[in-house]
Amino acid sequence: MRRRVCIVSPGNLSANPRLVKEADALHGAGYDVTAVVSDYSTSLRGFDGGVEAEAPWRVVHARRSPRERYGRVAADTAARLLDGVGAPVPVALAARAYGGPVAGLRAAACAVPADLYIAHYVAALPAAGAAARRHGALLGFDAEDFHSGEGADGPAEARRMAMVRIVEGAWLPRCTHLTAAAPLIGKAYSALYAVPAPVTVLNVFPLDMAPAEPPPPRPAGAPLRTYWFSQTVGLDRGLQPFLHAMALTTAHVELDIRGGDPWGHGETLMRLARELGIGERVRVLPVAPPQEMVRLAAAYDLGLSLETDVSENRRLCLTNKIFTYLLAGVPALLSDTPAQRALAPDLGDAAAVVPLTDPAAIAAALDRLAARLDRARTEAWRLGRDRYNWDVEKGALLDSVEAAFARGKQEAPCRQ
């Protein structure tokens, strides 16, 4: 009988390409895979259907429980316990206070018999943990971010991070399988919860998403076409200093920004571009399906990964942007965060690191990249094919799962 793995996520299926890659890899390795997901964003339903139609594994949609409406009440109760008497907050209350479809996920996950339950994101941990306990199975967690370090300043954020630590502190020590999307995220989790260092599984993508041919040489005098993408356009993503740098370059730099814009941040950035006299060189483009990201990136000369220090997580993470660009044969401009600074030597000519506090330094880096772009693109193409792709990286995931089952024979499963 094949070993059964259930992956649990509080988000939409199409919003978590990491889950899809994980499920594909486990299915390809012979595991019986089920993904339990939610319908968090109605705007993504069409994309969800497309991913599910192509998936060779099962998808179960968690129903939103009527209990989820009491999340605000739970948050207020937890805050009173923390701020008033300093009393311990029960794990179940902390999970509801943090938010997400906790009750619906729990019911759906518990209805899926499995030998290993892998939670993605904090809101999925109580559901996966409860299911593992019910079925006497193993528990795993994939840390795509350092969730305990996602908070910004202020009392409300401090309380929210306290809820995260309560939930993670209760469940992570019970995990037999732990993975993280960046080395520094894994180190942070290990230090905070005294758990074994999670195995690093980078946010890379399958080779079959890559263009069939390397990018052609850039014509002399052509604009330097730069690109940034995300699910949503934000004002804390390093784009403002880049716009200021564009106004200082010798090279003719253009920028396309792709992502959903529910709060109008795209127009705010466009207004800044017009004030700097570069409005005609900047465009805001609509969100596109995750499976199209590599193909779309291949049309550009340089990809931007301009993480800020708005939170500890942003300092430690390595986002999928970097590896999308490399697989497309596009070099990357990286902000000077600890995680990206540590990665840059491995990327060589395919990356440049810049300080977001110094637009003039960014402009100088852009001019240097424009002068050696063909060499940078050749190196990005090589790295995308030889190292930074899912065909290589999935081995780390499969080894971790296999090791978890091997340890599970010697240790008690998650029954407590």
N, C-alpha and C positions, 0 to 999 in steps of 0.2 A: 504494500500500500504506500502511495506517495506521501511524503511529509506535507502537511498543510500549513500554509503561511497566510495570515490575515493582516493586511496593512490598513491602518485606521488613520483617517485625516479629517479635520473639521472643515476643510475648504472644498471648493469645487474641484472636480477631477482635472479639468483643463488648466486650473490655476496652479497645479502642482506637478510640473513635468518631472520633478525628481521622483515622485511616487510612481509615475508611469514607467520611467526607466527602471526603477527597482522591481516593479511587478513584472515587466518584460524579461529582465535578467533572471529572476527567480523562476518564472515559467519556463524559460529556455533551458534552465539547468535541471528541470524535471520536477519542480515543486508544484503542488496544487495551490494556486494563488487566488485569493479573494481580496478585493479592495472595498473597504467601507468608507464612503465619502458623504459629504453634505451638499446641500444646494444653497450655499451661502450667498451667492450673487446670481440673481435671476438673469442678468445681462450675459452671463457666461453659459447659459443652458445650451445654446446652439453649439458652442465649442465643445461642451461636455459630451453631447450626443455624438459628435464626430469622433472624439477620442474613444468613447465606449464602443462604437460600432467597429473599430479596428482592433480593439483589445482582445487577445486570445485568452484572457482570464476573466473571472466573474467580477461584476461590480454590484454592490449593494448600496442603495441610497438610504441614508438615515433620515427618518422623519423628525421634523422639529417638534419636540415635546411641548405641551402646554406649560410644563415646569420652567422652560427657558425664559418665559416672560418675567419670572421673579428674580432674574439676575441682578437687577438694580437693588432689590430688597436685600439680596445676599451680600452685595458689595457694601451696602450701608451697615448691615449687621457686623460684617467682618471689620469694617473701619472702626465701629464702636468698640469692638473687642481689642483691637490694636491700640487705639488712641486713648480709650477710657481706662480700662483696668489692666491693660497689657496681658490679657488672658490669651492662651493658645487658641488659634483658629483651627477648627476641625478641617481635615483635608477636603471632605465633600463640600463644605461651605466655601473654602478657598477656591475650589474648582468652579463653583457657580458664580462666585464673586468675580473671578478673572474673566469669565464670559465664554461665549461659544456654545454650540449645541451639545452640551455635556450629557444631558439625559437621553436625548435622541441617539447620540453616538453609542452610548453605553448599551441601550436596548438592542441596537442593530448589531454591534460587535458581539455581544453575548449570544446572539442567535446564530452565529457562524462558528461551528466547531473547528478548531485549528490546533496545531502543535506549537506554533509560535505566533505571537501577536506583536506587530511592530507599530508603534505610535509615531506619527509625524505631528509635530507641534504640541504645545502644552495642553491644549484642550482635549487632545486625543489620549493623553496618558491615563486619566482615570478610566476611560472606556476600555482601552486595551488592557489595563491592569485588572479591571473587574472581569473581563472575558477570560484572561489568562488564569485568574484565580478560580473562576467557575469551572473551566475545563481542565484544570490541572496542567496547564501548558506553560511554556517559556514566554518571557516578556522581553521586548526590545524597544529601543528608542533611537530615532534618527534626528540629530540636532542640525537642522539646516541653518540655524542661527544660534547665537548665545542668548537664549530667551531671557535668562535672568539679568542680562545686561541691555535689554532693549528699551528700558525706560529713559525718559528725559527728566528734566528738573521738575520739582514741585511735589507737594504732599500727595496728590492723587496718584502720580506716577510711582512714588515710593511705595504706596499701599499696593498698587497693582503688581509691582515687582515682588513685594512680600508674598502675595498670593502665588506667584510663579514659584518662588523658592519653597513654599509649603508643599505645593503639588509635586514639584520635581524632587524635593527632599524625601518625600514619602515613597515615590515609585522608582526613581533611578537606581537606588541601591539594590532593588529586586531584579534589575535587568541583567540578562545573560548576554545580550547582544546590544552593543552601543556603537553608533557611527556618528561622525560629524563631518560637516561640509568644508571645514578648514582646519589646519593643524592647531592654530591658536584657539579656536572654539573648543576643540577637544581638550586642550590643556586647561582651559578655564573651567570646564565642567569637572574635570578630574580633581582640580584643586578645590573647588567649591564644595563638592559632595563626597570627596574621598572615595571615588569610584575608579576602576581601571580606566586608563586613557582610552577614549573612543577611537576606533579605527577611522582614519581619514578617508572619506569617499568624496572626491571633488565633484562639483556641479558641472560636469562635462556632458557632451552629447554624442549620439551615435554617429559613426562615420558615414552612414548612408544619408545623413542630412547635409553632408558637405558638398560643395560644388564639384562637378566632374573634372574641371580644369582649374589650374592656378590662375590668379588674376593676371591679366596682360600688363605689360610695362605701361607706366603712366606717361601719357604724352607730355612733352616739354611744355611748360607754361600752363598746364591744366590746373584748375582749382584743387586745393586739398579738401576733399569731401569727408567730413567727420560726422559721427553718428552716435546717438545715445538712445536707449530704449528702456522701458520698464512697464509694469502693468499700469502705473499711474504717473503722471507728471507731477513733480514736487518742487518746492522751493528750498529744500534742504539736501539737494543731491549734487551740489558742486557746479551747477550750470551757470550761475551768475558770474563767478570769477572767470569761467571759461569765456563767456561773452565779452567780458572786459579784456581778456587776452586777445580775442579775435580782432578787436579794434586796434591792437598794437602790433600785429604781425606784419612782416614784410610779405610773406606768402599770402595769396588770396585764399582764405579759409571759409568754407561753408559748413553749416551745421543743420542736420535734420534731427528733430526730437520726436520720438514715437512713444505714445502711451495714452491711456485714458485720461481725460481732463475734467473730472466732475466738479472741481473747485475753481476752475478758471485760471489755474497757475500758468497754463500755456500762454494765455494772453498777457499775464504779468511779465513773463520772460520776453515775449515779443515786444512789449512796450519798452523794456530795458534795451533790447536790441535796436529799436528805432532811435532811442535817445542816444545810443552810442554810434549811430550812423551806419549800422550794419544790418538793418531790418530786412533788406532785400536778400541777404545771405542766410537767413534763418527761416526754417519752416517747422511747424508742429503737425505731425502726422497721426492718424488714428491708430488705436491699438490693433494688433494683428494676432492670429493664432500662434501659440508657442512653437508649433512644428514648422512655422515659416520663418522663425527668427534668424537662423543661420543663412538661409537663402537671401533674406532681405539685407542682412549685414554685408554680404559679399559684394554689394554694389558700391561700397564705400572704401576710402583709403585708410581711415583711422577710426577706431572705436574708443569710446570714453567710458571709463569706470572711475568716477570722481566721488568716491565715498567720503563723507565728512565725519567729524568727531561728535556728531549730535548725540551719540550713545556709545557705550562700550562695545556693543555688538557691531556697530558699523566699523569700529577700529579693528575688530578681530575677524571679520567675515571676508570671504572671497566669493563674490557674486557670480552668477552664471553669465553675466555680461562678458567677462574676460574670456571665458572658454568658448562662448558663442563666436566672438571675434576671431579667436585663433583658428577654430575649425573652418571659418569662412575664408581664412588666409588674410586676415586683417590684423595689423599690429594694434596695440592698446596703449592708451595714455592713462596712467594710473595716478591717483592721488596718493599722497605720502602717509598712508595709514600703516600701522605695524604689520598687518597681514599682507598688504600689497607690496610693501617694501621688502618683506622677506621673500616673496615670490619672484620679484623682478629679476634677480640674478639668474634664475633658471630660465627666464624668457629671453635673455640676451638682447639682441637687436630688435626683437619683436615687441619691446615695451620701453616706455620711458616713464619715470616717476617725477611728479611735479608737486610743489606746495600750493595748496589752494589759497594761501594767504598772499601770494605774490603773482598777480597777473602778468607782470613783466617777465618773470621766470617761465611761466606757462607759454607766453608768446615766443620766447627764445627757443623753448623745447619744440614748439610747433614748426618753427623755421628750420631747426636742425632735422626734424623728421621729414619735412618736405624735401630736403636736399638728399636724403638717403632712403627714400621711401621704397624703392624697388628692393633693396637689400632687406629692409624690415618686413616687407610683405612675403618675401621668399622664406624668411625664418619663421614667420607666423604660420605659413602653409606647412612647413616641415613639422613644427611642433604640434599642430593640430592633428596631423596624421600619425606621427610616431609616438606621441606621449599623451596629449590632452584630448582624449576622446573616450567615449563610454565603452567601446570595444576593449580597451585596455583597462579602464578604471573599474569596470564592473567586477573584475577579479577580486578586488579588495572587499567588495560587498559580499560576494559568494563565499569567500574564505571566512569572513566574520560570521556569517550565518551557519556555515558548516561547523566552525569551532564552537558556536553556541550550542548546537545539538550535541556535539561531543562532550562539552562540559555538562549539559543537561542530563546526561546519563549518570553523572557522578554527584550532581547537586539536586536538591529538591526543587521542583518547579514552583511557580508562583501560586501557592495555595493559601498564603496568609492574608 
